[in-house]
Amino acid sequence: MTIILRDITDAARRFMGEAVVTPLLENPALNERAGGRVLIKAETLQRVGAFKFRGAYNRISRLTQAEKTRGVVAFSSGNHAQGVALAARLLGMPALIVMPSDAPKVKVEATAGYGAEIRFYERAREDRMAIAAAIATERGAVLVPAFDDPMIIAGQGTVGLEIADQAKRRGAALDLVIGPVGGGGLMAGVSVAIKTRSPMTEIFGVEPEGFDDTRRSLEAGERRGAPPSARSLCDALESPMPGELTFPILRENLAGVATVSDGEVAQAMRYAFATLKLVVEPGGVVALAALLAGKIDLAGRTAAIILSGGNVDPELFARVLAEEI
């Protein structure tokens, strides 16, 4: 199924009054540091602290009454989990989330706080997709994927729609839009919105080193997984492979993919806290990390960067601020 701008504008109307229209911020110190103009899309201020609420609400709100009665099942390390849990609560249905046992505590507690049932699994020896599918079949529930669903992609695309509108009101012509890539739902949707509104704007994705499956897939011209790797600081971006639906969109719209190290991510988290006054989780800060590390050269141009989430465990954040990571 092809995602078009109408799908994205329909999603924006559907969750009007539920999702936050997050601000597009600008900081003179960052502009000077980056050597151009940087507009910051602060999805850290979205409900559940991440963009994932948009896609989850757009998908779940379309269920029939019978489907709502049986509820939804999802698998996620945290932000999609919270988005599904909150959307399900707002729409009056049960939700069960399959989460890794080592998921960040702050994400687990928030997911439970929104009323979802949690089923933990072990990353190293269990298949989360199989577990979630089995539970959904047993309960007759609807499985809500994290990224590979047309309505999820369209919901995430509203981030790009807002960026385009907000930049226009500022009189800013966007040369670049930069955001994180895990499974690709966010940047697939964003790229459709931006490219439809501004075809000459370049779209860049950013991945953690060792989890550069989208970069490898783009180079190969087909979906490829990254080799088995140690864990990344960016738990939200540890997707093994781009989605079947997201990859063709990314292949068509992305100008390139940069990769960042855990050290560069930690530096960007410190910079966001000290200079931008924003708390950003590791996976959510990779676009800023790529700019600060010179992985994407701004060179007098104007870029919008997406800070996609702010759900970081206090203990981890303290270690980052103390430069222990």
C-alpha positions as CSV (number, residue, x, y, z in Angstrom):
1,M,0.0,0.0,0.0
2,T,1.3,3.4,-1.0
3,I,1.2,6.1,1.7
4,I,0.2,9.5,0.3
5,L,-0.2,13.0,1.9
6,R,-4.0,12.5,2.2
7,D,-3.4,9.5,4.6
8,I,-1.2,11.7,6.8
9,T,-3.6,14.7,6.8
10,D,-6.4,12.3,7.7
11,A,-4.3,11.0,10.6
12,A,-3.7,14.5,11.8
13,R,-7.5,15.2,11.8
14,R,-8.2,11.9,13.6
15,F,-6.1,12.6,16.6
16,M,-6.6,16.3,16.8
17,G,-7.1,17.2,20.5
18,E,-5.3,14.0,21.6
19,A,-1.8,14.2,20.2
20,V,0.3,17.3,20.9
21,V,1.4,19.6,18.1
22,T,5.0,19.7,19.4
23,P,7.0,22.9,18.9
24,L,9.7,23.5,16.3
25,L,12.5,25.2,18.4
26,E,15.6,27.1,17.5
27,N,18.7,27.7,19.5
28,P,21.4,30.3,18.5
29,A,24.2,28.3,20.1
30,L,23.3,25.2,18.2
31,N,23.1,27.2,14.9
32,E,26.6,28.5,15.5
33,R,28.0,25.1,16.5
34,A,26.4,23.4,13.4
35,G,27.3,26.1,11.0
36,G,23.8,26.6,9.7
37,R,20.2,27.0,10.9
38,V,18.8,24.1,12.9
39,L,15.1,23.8,13.7
40,I,14.4,21.2,16.4
41,K,11.2,19.2,16.4
42,A,10.8,18.3,20.1
43,E,8.8,15.1,20.0
44,T,10.1,14.6,23.6
45,L,7.1,16.8,24.5
46,Q,4.6,14.5,22.8
47,R,2.2,12.4,24.9
48,V,4.1,9.3,26.3
49,G,7.3,11.3,25.7
50,A,7.8,10.1,22.1
51,F,6.3,10.3,18.6
52,K,5.0,6.7,18.8
53,F,1.7,7.8,20.3
54,R,0.8,9.3,16.9
55,G,0.9,6.1,14.9
56,A,-0.6,4.0,17.7
57,Y,-3.6,6.2,18.1
58,N,-4.1,6.5,14.3
59,R,-4.1,2.7,14.0
60,I,-6.1,1.7,17.0
61,S,-8.8,4.3,16.6
62,R,-9.8,2.6,13.3
63,L,-10.8,-0.7,15.0
64,T,-14.3,-1.9,14.9
65,Q,-16.3,-2.2,18.2
66,A,-15.9,-5.9,18.2
67,E,-12.1,-5.6,17.8
68,K,-12.0,-3.0,20.5
69,T,-13.7,-5.4,22.9
70,R,-11.1,-8.1,22.3
71,G,-8.3,-5.5,22.6
72,V,-4.8,-5.1,21.1
73,V,-1.4,-6.8,21.4
74,A,2.0,-5.2,20.6
75,F,5.7,-5.9,21.1
76,S,8.1,-3.1,21.9
77,S,11.1,-2.2,24.0
78,G,9.3,0.9,25.3
79,N,8.0,3.8,23.3
80,H,5.6,2.0,21.0
81,A,4.5,0.1,24.1
82,Q,3.6,3.3,25.8
83,G,1.9,4.7,22.7
84,V,-0.3,1.6,22.3
85,A,-1.0,1.4,26.0
86,L,-2.2,5.1,26.2
87,A,-4.1,4.9,22.9
88,A,-5.9,1.8,24.1
89,R,-6.8,3.4,27.4
90,L,-8.2,6.5,25.7
91,L,-10.2,4.4,23.3
92,G,-11.5,2.1,26.1
93,M,-9.9,-1.3,25.3
94,P,-7.5,-3.7,26.9
95,A,-3.9,-3.9,25.7
96,L,-1.1,-6.4,26.3
97,I,2.5,-5.5,25.5
98,V,5.3,-8.0,25.0
99,M,8.5,-6.3,26.3
100,P,12.1,-7.4,26.8
101,S,13.1,-8.1,30.3
102,D,15.9,-5.6,30.1
103,A,13.7,-2.8,28.7
104,P,14.4,0.6,30.4
105,K,12.6,0.7,33.7
106,V,11.1,4.1,33.0
107,K,9.4,2.7,29.9
108,V,8.1,-0.4,31.7
109,E,6.6,1.6,34.5
110,A,5.0,4.1,32.2
111,T,3.5,1.3,30.0
112,A,2.0,-0.4,33.1
113,G,0.9,3.0,34.4
114,Y,-1.3,3.5,31.3
115,G,-3.1,0.3,32.2
116,A,-1.5,-2.3,29.9
117,E,-0.7,-5.9,30.8
118,I,3.0,-6.7,30.2
119,R,4.5,-10.0,29.2
120,F,8.3,-10.1,29.5
121,Y,10.6,-12.1,27.2
122,E,14.3,-12.8,26.9
123,R,15.9,-11.0,23.9
124,A,18.6,-13.7,23.5
125,R,16.4,-16.7,23.3
126,E,12.8,-15.8,22.6
127,D,11.0,-14.4,19.5
128,R,8.9,-11.4,20.5
129,M,6.9,-11.5,17.3
130,A,6.0,-15.1,17.7
131,I,5.0,-14.5,21.3
132,A,2.8,-11.6,20.4
133,A,1.2,-13.3,17.5
134,A,0.3,-16.4,19.6
135,I,-1.3,-14.2,22.3
136,A,-3.2,-12.2,19.7
137,T,-4.5,-15.4,18.2
138,E,-5.5,-16.9,21.5
139,R,-7.4,-13.7,22.6
140,G,-8.7,-12.8,19.2
141,A,-6.9,-9.5,19.7
142,V,-5.5,-7.2,17.0
143,L,-1.7,-7.2,16.6
144,V,-0.4,-3.6,16.4
145,P,3.0,-3.5,14.8
146,A,5.6,-0.9,15.7
147,F,6.2,0.4,12.2
148,D,5.2,-1.9,9.3
149,D,1.6,-0.8,9.0
150,P,0.1,1.8,6.7
151,M,-1.8,3.6,9.4
152,I,1.2,3.6,11.8
153,I,3.4,5.1,9.0
154,A,0.7,7.7,8.2
155,G,0.4,8.6,11.9
156,Q,4.1,9.1,12.3
157,G,4.1,11.2,9.1
158,T,2.2,13.9,10.9
159,V,5.6,14.8,12.4
160,G,6.7,15.8,8.9
161,L,3.5,17.6,8.2
162,E,3.9,19.8,11.3
163,I,7.6,20.4,10.5
164,A,6.6,21.6,7.0
165,D,3.9,23.9,8.3
166,Q,5.9,25.3,11.2
167,A,9.0,25.9,9.1
168,K,6.9,27.8,6.5
169,R,5.4,30.0,9.2
170,R,9.0,30.8,10.3
171,G,9.9,31.7,6.7
172,A,12.4,28.8,6.6
173,A,13.1,26.9,3.5
174,L,14.2,23.4,4.6
175,D,17.3,22.0,2.8
176,L,17.5,18.9,5.1
177,V,15.3,17.0,7.4
178,I,17.2,14.5,9.7
179,G,15.7,11.9,12.0
180,P,16.3,8.5,13.5
181,V,15.7,5.2,11.7
182,G,14.9,1.9,13.5
183,G,12.2,0.0,11.6
184,G,11.6,3.1,9.5
185,G,8.1,4.1,10.3
186,L,8.9,7.6,11.4
187,M,11.1,8.6,8.5
188,A,9.0,6.8,5.9
189,G,6.0,8.9,7.0
190,V,8.0,12.1,7.5
191,S,9.7,11.7,4.1
192,V,6.3,11.4,2.3
193,A,5.0,14.5,4.0
194,I,8.2,16.6,3.4
195,K,8.8,15.4,-0.2
196,T,5.2,16.1,-1.1
197,R,5.4,19.6,0.3
198,S,9.0,20.4,-0.6
199,P,10.4,18.0,-3.2
200,M,13.9,19.5,-3.2
201,T,14.4,19.0,0.6
202,E,16.9,16.1,1.3
203,I,15.9,13.5,3.9
204,F,18.6,11.8,6.0
205,G,18.2,9.0,8.5
206,V,20.5,8.2,11.4
207,E,21.2,4.8,12.9
208,P,23.5,3.5,15.7
209,E,26.8,1.9,14.7
210,G,26.3,-1.9,14.6
211,F,22.6,-1.5,13.8
212,D,22.9,0.1,10.4
213,D,20.5,-2.3,8.6
214,T,18.8,0.6,6.7
215,R,22.1,1.9,5.4
216,R,23.1,-1.6,4.3
217,S,19.8,-2.2,2.7
218,L,19.9,1.0,0.7
219,E,23.4,0.1,-0.5
220,A,22.2,-3.4,-1.5
221,G,19.0,-2.2,-3.0
222,E,17.0,-4.7,-0.9
223,R,16.2,-5.4,2.7
224,R,19.3,-6.5,4.6
225,G,19.9,-7.1,8.3
226,A,23.0,-5.9,10.1
227,P,25.4,-8.6,11.4
228,P,24.7,-9.7,15.0
229,S,26.0,-7.0,17.3
230,A,26.5,-6.1,20.9
231,R,23.7,-4.0,22.4
232,S,23.5,-0.3,21.6
233,L,22.9,2.6,23.9
234,C,20.0,3.3,21.5
235,D,17.6,0.6,22.7
236,A,14.8,2.1,20.7
237,L,16.7,1.7,17.4
238,E,17.7,-1.9,17.6
239,S,15.4,-3.1,14.8
240,P,17.0,-6.0,12.9
241,M,15.8,-5.0,9.5
242,P,13.7,-2.2,7.8
243,G,10.1,-3.1,7.3
244,E,8.5,-4.5,4.2
245,L,6.4,-1.4,3.8
246,T,8.8,1.1,5.1
247,F,11.8,0.1,3.1
248,P,10.5,1.0,-0.4
249,I,9.5,4.4,0.9
250,L,12.9,5.0,2.5
251,R,14.7,3.8,-0.7
252,E,12.7,6.3,-2.7
253,N,13.0,9.3,-0.4
254,L,16.2,9.1,1.7
255,A,19.3,10.9,0.4
256,G,21.5,8.9,2.8
257,V,21.9,7.4,6.3
258,A,24.6,8.4,8.8
259,T,25.7,6.2,11.7
260,V,26.7,7.4,15.2
261,S,28.6,5.7,18.0
262,D,27.4,5.4,21.6
263,G,30.0,8.0,22.6
264,E,28.6,10.5,20.1
265,V,25.1,9.8,21.3
266,A,26.1,10.4,24.9
267,Q,27.8,13.7,23.9
268,A,24.6,14.8,22.2
269,M,22.5,13.9,25.2
270,R,24.7,16.1,27.3
271,Y,24.5,18.9,24.8
272,A,20.7,18.7,24.6
273,F,20.5,18.9,28.4
274,A,23.0,21.7,28.9
275,T,22.3,23.8,25.9
276,L,18.9,23.0,24.6
277,K,17.4,22.3,28.1
278,L,15.8,19.1,26.8
279,V,16.0,15.6,28.2
280,V,16.4,13.2,25.2
281,E,16.8,9.5,25.3
282,P,19.7,7.8,23.3
283,G,17.6,6.7,20.3
284,G,15.9,10.0,20.2
285,V,19.0,12.1,20.0
286,V,20.8,10.5,17.1
287,A,19.9,13.3,14.6
288,L,21.5,15.9,16.8
289,A,24.5,13.5,17.4
290,A,25.1,13.2,13.6
291,L,25.1,17.0,13.3
292,L,27.4,17.6,16.3
293,A,29.8,14.9,15.1
294,G,30.0,16.3,11.6
295,K,28.4,13.2,10.1
296,I,26.0,15.4,8.1
297,D,27.5,18.7,7.0
298,L,25.1,21.6,7.3
299,A,27.4,24.2,5.7
300,G,25.2,27.3,5.8
301,R,22.0,25.4,5.1
302,T,18.8,25.0,7.0
303,A,17.9,21.7,8.6
304,A,15.1,20.3,10.8
305,I,16.1,17.6,13.2
306,I,13.7,15.3,15.0
307,L,14.4,14.6,18.7
308,S,12.0,11.6,18.7
309,G,11.8,10.7,22.4
310,G,12.8,11.6,26.0
311,N,12.2,8.3,27.9
312,V,15.5,7.6,29.5
313,D,16.1,5.9,32.8
314,P,17.3,8.3,35.5
315,E,20.2,6.1,36.4
316,L,21.4,5.9,32.8
317,F,20.9,9.6,32.3
318,A,23.0,10.3,35.5
319,R,25.8,8.2,34.1
320,V,25.7,10.1,30.8
321,L,25.8,13.5,32.5
322,A,28.7,12.3,34.7
323,E,30.5,11.3,31.4
324,E,30.7,7.7,32.5
325,I,29.5,6.8,29.1
